[in-house]
Amino acid sequence: MDKITKYSLYSVGAVVALIAGGAVYVTATFDANSLKPRLESLVKAEKQRTLKFNGPLSLSLFPKPGITVSDVSLSERNSDTQFAHITDARLVMQFWPLLSKKIVIDEVDVQGATINLLRNKTGQYNFADLMENGKKSAIKETIPEIATDSETTTGASPATGFRLSQFNIAKSSIKYVDQQSGQQLMLSDLSLFGDGITVAGAEHIDFSSRLQSPSPALDLRINTKLDRLNFDQKTGQLLLDGLHNVVDGKADKDALKLTLTAPKLFIKDNAATADTMVISALLSGAARKVDANFKLDGVSGDSQQFKARALKLDLTANQGDQAVKMAVNSPVNFKLATQTLNLAQLAIRGDVTSGEMKAVPVDLSGKLNADLKAQQVNTVMKGSLDHNTLDFSADIKGFKNPFIRFDVKAQSLDLNRYMTAGKSADGSSNKTDAGAGTGDTGTKAPATKVDLSGLNALNMDGQLSLGQLKYAAVNARDVRLAVKAQKGLLSVPTLSLKAFGGAIAASGTATTTASPRFTVKPDITGVDIYALLKQFAGFEKIEGKATVNGSLAMQGGDTTALKNSLTGNLNTRVDDGAWRGINIAKTIREAKAAISGLKGGEQSVTTSNVEKTDFTELTASILFNQGVATNKDLAMKSPLLRVSGEGDVNLKTDKINYLLKAVLVDTSKGQMGKDRDQLHGVTVPIRIKGSTSAPKYSLDLTAAIKENAGAELEAKKQEVKQKLEEKKQEAQQKLEQKAGDALSEGLKKLF
C-alpha cells in the first residue's frame, strides 16, 4: 500500500471517528425535551398563551441532524381556546454548530398545521399580540441560540447569512372568521414549498390550497407557482419571475377558473411594475357562460394609483338567448385613494345578439370615468351601431339601485334586420293564412302574458333620437322618445314620429306590478288610417286621412285582461276616405222594392272587399268602458249621402252591434238618374252584427218601413197644410178683390 493511500485512509477514519464521537457527545449532552418547559414558560410569560408539547421533542442525527416535534398546540391569549396546532414538525439543522450547543436551521418541514384566525366585533385580530416584540426575559436567556446562519462562526449577522435549503408546509389549514361582517373563509389542504431561501430571495415556490366560503358560496382550488423570487438589498427591489396563478372551482353553482400570468413583476417599496400581465376568467353555468381575457401592457402602480399603458379585453358571454362578443381597448388609470377609474381612450368593437335577433355589429370609441366611492359612472361614446352612426352618453349614480340617465342619437335603425327568417317584425308568420278574413272561425288566439317585473327596480331618465326607424312595414322618420322609470312606474312623456303620411305623437305610463296598468294619450294627425290599422290591428275596413286624440287606460296580467279592461275615449275624424265592404248608395237602391212592398224583417246585404262607400268626412267619438266601445254620434258625409250611426263593439267577445242610418241628399242626380229622385229622402237602416273581423251587414226593413212611413205621413201632412194655406191665400185674395171692386163702385156712385 502506497503512502498516499495509507494516509488518506487514516484521514477518512479520523474524520469518521470524529463525527461518530461528536454524535455520541451531542446525543449524550443535548437534551431536547429539556427545552419544552422552558419554551412553554416563555410563551406564557411573553404572550399570555398556553403552548403545549403533547408529543415528544427528539433529536435525530441521521440521515440529517434534526429536531422533531409532534402534537404541539398554542392557545388564544388568556384563554384555553385553541389558536394553532401542529401534528408534526421537523427542523433539519447543520451538524457542526450543534457541537457548541447552537441550533442552525437548514430545512423546515411542517405537517398538519391548523390556524384559527378571528376578527372580533371591534375589528381586532386574534394574532395581533404575536406581532409585537416583547421584552427579553430571564427564561429566554436559558434557551439555546437558534439561528439560520451557516456563517455564525465568522461573526456575520444572522440577516446576511440567513439561508434555508428547503421550506415545506403540507396538509395544513387556516380558518378565518370575521364577526363584523359575518364572513367565513377556510383554506384547507394547504401546501407551501420553496428552496434556496435567503434574504435575497427564493426559488421554485409552489403554493396550493382549497378555499371555501358559505357566503358568497365558493369552493376553489388555488395553485400558485413562482420560478424565482429575488430581493435586491441595495435598491430594495423585489422581482417575481415566472408568476403563474390558477384559481379553479365553483362560485355558487357556476364553474369558475381564473388565471394570472406575469413573466416579470418588479416591486419596490409600495410600487410595482410589469411589462406584461395576462388575466383570464372563465365562468360557466347552466344559465350563463363568460370567457374573458385581459392583457395589460406597461403596468405600474403604487399605494396611490394603478396604471396600464394599454388594456386589451376579449370577452365572449352568453346568458340565456343573449350573446356578446367584444374586444375592448384603452389605457387605464385607477387612483386607489379616491377609487376613481379613467379609461380615456376607450374603444369597443364586437357584436351583440339577443333572442332571435341577428348579430348587431358595434364599433364605438370614447371615454369612461368611474368614481367607486361616490358610486358614479359616466361615459360618452361615438361610432356606429350596425353600421349606422351613433352618439351615446350615459350617467349612472348608485350601484345597488342605480339611477341611469342616457341620451342616444342615431342616424337610423332597421329592426327588420334582426328578425329571423319566416317571421315578421311582430313575431307572426310571414305565410298567408288562407282562412283569414273569410268569417268568424270561433277560435281565439291565446293570451300573451305581460310581465314588467324586471323593470320594477329600474330608475332611469333618458331620451332617444332616430333619423329613421324601420319596423315591419313601418318606415318612420324623426323619431323622438323620452322615457322615465322610478319606483315601479315607467312613463313616456314624449313619443313622436312621422309615419304613414302623417304625424304620430303619444304619451303614456305603465306600472311594473304583477297586474300592470297602462295609460296612453294618442295624438295622431293626417295619417293613412288604412295602413296604420292594417299594420297594428289587422283591421282593413276604413280608408282616409285620420286625426285621432283621446285618453285610454287598461290593466291586466295578459293581453286578454288588458283588452277586457280598456276604458277611456277617442275622438276621430277621417277626411276623403271610404268604408270598405259595402256600397251604401247601392244598398239603398236595392232596398227600394222591399220598402215599397212593406216587407218587414231583415234582409242580408252581400259584402265584398271590392265594394266601398266613399265619403268626404267621417267623425265619431268613442267611449270605452271595461272593454266595450260605444259610439252614438257617427256622422259620415258625401255629396250623395248622409250617414249617422250608433252602437257598440264588445272587445271581450269580439262582437259588434251597430246601426247605420243612410239618407240620400238633395244634390246633383249623378249616375242614379230617375231612381235618385224616387229615393230622395228615404232613410235606410243598415244593421252590422257578428265578429269584428268578419261582420255581417243587413237591412232593417221593419225599422225602415216605420221610419219612412212616419216620414211619408209627415210629408203628406205638410202637403195638405201647404194646400190649405194656398186655398186660404187664394180665398183671401178673392175676398180682397171683391171688397176692392165694391168700394170702387160705391165711390163712382157718390161722385
Protein Blocks (a to p, Z undefined) as FASTA:
>chain_A
ZZklmmmmmmmmmmmmmmmmmmmmmmmmmcfklmmmmmmmmmmmmnopacddfbccdddf
bfbdcdddehiadddehiabdfbdcfbdcddddfklmmnopacdfbdcdehiacdddddf
kopafklmmmpccdddfklmmpccddfbfklmnopafklmgccfbdcdehiacddddfkn
opacddehiacddehiafkbcehiacddddddfbdcdddddddddfbacddfknopacde
hiacdddddehjbccddddddfbacdehjbccdfbdcdddddddfkbccddddddehiac
dfkbccdfbacddddddehjbccdddddddddddfklopacdfbgcddddddehjbccdd
ddddddddddfklopaddddeddeehiacddddddehjklccdddddddfbdcfklmpce
hiafkopafbdcfkgokacehiacddddddfklmmmpccddddddfbdcehjbccehiac
ddddeehiacdfbacddeehiacdddddddfbfbdcdddddddehiafklmmmmmnopaf
bgcjdddddddddddjbfklmmmmggcddddddehiadehiafklmmmmmmmmmmnopgh
jddddddfkbccddfbdcdddddeehiacdfkbccddfkbccdddddddfklopacdddd
dddddddfkjnlmmmmmmgoiacddddedjfklccddddfklmmmmmmmmmmmmmmmmmm
mmmmmmmmmmmmmmmmmmmmmmmmmmmmmZZ
